[in-house]
């Protein structure tokens, strides 16, 4: 599991630099920069849930397979993380302005 985590972490860091540079030359197609041809458009609330859901699920999976599920410090940090991301993933979209569509390309590319 640690090897998988290391590979995913290095991949994320490796993608960050080229994407950072790329975004100086193109505009990400959401909000006022939404353009046709970047994928299907879905409404903001469901796209937000899809975009943020991995931040709820993946840390929980890694925690459950870590073998440290009974240690209080790890439980506190996971609890704080989960509280924040459950609110961010499910509560915020419920109060979000539903009129703004997003391209599925943005939803797919967000971790």
C-alpha positions, 0 to 999 in steps of 0.5 A, spaced: 500 500 500 505 504 501 508 503 494 501 505 491 501 511 495 508 513 493 507 512 486 500 516 486 504 522 490 509 522 485 505 522 479 501 527 482 507 532 483 509 530 476 503 532 473 502 539 477 508 542 473 506 541 466 499 543 468 501 549 471 505 551 465 499 549 461 494 553 464 498 560 462 497 558 455 489 555 455 483 557 459 480 552 463 473 551 461 469 553 467 465 559 469 466 564 464 471 561 460 466 555 459 467 553 451 463 548 447 468 542 445 471 540 452 466 535 453 459 534 456 456 539 460 453 537 467 450 542 472 455 545 478 452 541 484 453 534 481 460 535 478 462 538 484 460 532 488 464 528 483 470 532 483 470 532 491 468 525 492 475 522 491 478 526 497 473 523 501 473 516 499 481 515 498 484 517 504 479 513 508 481 507 504 488 508 505 487 509 512 483 502 513 488 498 510 494 502 513 493 497 520 493 503 524 485 504 525 486 503 532 491 509 534 487 515 536 492 520 533 490 517 526 483 517 528 483 524 530 486 527 523 482 522 519 476 525 523 477 532 521 479 530 514 472 527 513 468 532 517 471 537 512 471 533 506 464 531 507 461 538 508 465 540 502 463 534 498 455 533 500 453 540 504 456 545 499 453 543 493 446 542 496 447 550 497 450 551 490 447 556 485 445 550 480 445 555 474 452 554 472 454 548 468 461 545 468 464 541 462 466 534 464 473 535 462 474 539 468 470 534 473 475 529 470 481 532 471 480 534 478 483 530 483 
